[in-house]
Amino acid sequence: MYRYLLQKITVENLPADHVAWDLNRQGVPSPRNGRWYGNTIQRILLDETHLGMVISNKSAGDGHKVKRSKDSKDVIYFPREEWVIVENCHEAVKTEKEHAKVQMFFSRVITTTPKKRGSRIYPLSGLVKCARCGHTMVVRYRSDNKTIGQILPCWYKDKYGTKCSNSGGKSMIAQTFILGELALYEKELRLSTSGDIADNKSLVKEIDMTLTEISKLERKVTKVNELVEEEFYTMIEARQRKAEIKVALDSAETKLNLLQLKLDNSKEMTDIERLNIIDKFQVQITKGNLTDTELNELYKSIISHIVWNRKDDTYVIEVNFL
């Protein structure tokens, strides 16, 4: 099951809520023999114990709101540097690279709504993101006119019950905007002389800076060892100092892994490949007999999501191409 979840999230890039919905549809029970939820999948995949380590001292106290004694203390969560981590305690079920992919996937600000059983697919289903809260906005046809697609006002409410203020509108506005932005995007790609994306240079530069930072931290560890030999540090002081450096070193190495992963992903598709996909899209979109599901798949072949923002009669739309 763990490898199945990794495949769906890190390879197929499916939202956790959608994976949970599909597992529930198949009748697959969760680890506690209940229903699956997106948060359950996120919690399981982000758990570092699946890297083969045992982690303790993450928290103290009682987190139960009802079943707790009078003398129990509220739960306290300790920072990572205070955790007790023992590596190579059991067989790992994922690699460090796979864990980095999981971290990058769930670090996205944009979240999605659960896909309900029997829900219909519309041309922009799963693609319209709220600019104000980041949640996926619902798309459907108007109840009084089944030919007019509608982006509904954002459904999200925060923990205080305050509803997101983003308004909806006709989905054709977004679809027309996509075609206009696509024309500009295609022009930029055809003028490009390189198959590398524009962000590669900044990513490479940031990777170099992170490598330099790691090198400096490693030299600091060596220096601490030398100072112990010179009796400038006691063993206790050296252990404390090296623990502080290790926290910074772990943070820098995690950052390096994520940057390298972003760079690898950016190289997966060149400008020429993007242009080929755009050409196929333009041929297919001119056909008048496509179903809503086919249109949805077609839009998803060129864009990752659309950011929608409306206040009164003012629309601000951003198209994020793959």
Secondary structure, 3 states (H helix, E strand, C coil): CHHHHHHHHHHCCCCHHHHHHHHHHHCCCCCCCCCCCHHHHHHHHHCHHHHCCEEECCEECECCCCCCCCCCCECEECCHHHCEEECCCCCCCCCHHHHHHHHHHHCCCCCCCCCCCCCCCCCCCCCEEECCCCCECCEEEECCEEEEEEECCCCCECCCCCECCCCCEEHHHHHHHHHHHHHHHHHHHHHCCCCCCCCHHHHHHHHHHHHHHHHHHHHHHHHHHHHHHCCCCCHHHHHHHHHHHHHHHHHHHHHHHHHHHHHHHHCCCCHHHHHHHHHHHHHHHCCCCCCHHHHHHHHHCCEEEEEEEEECCEEEEEEEEC
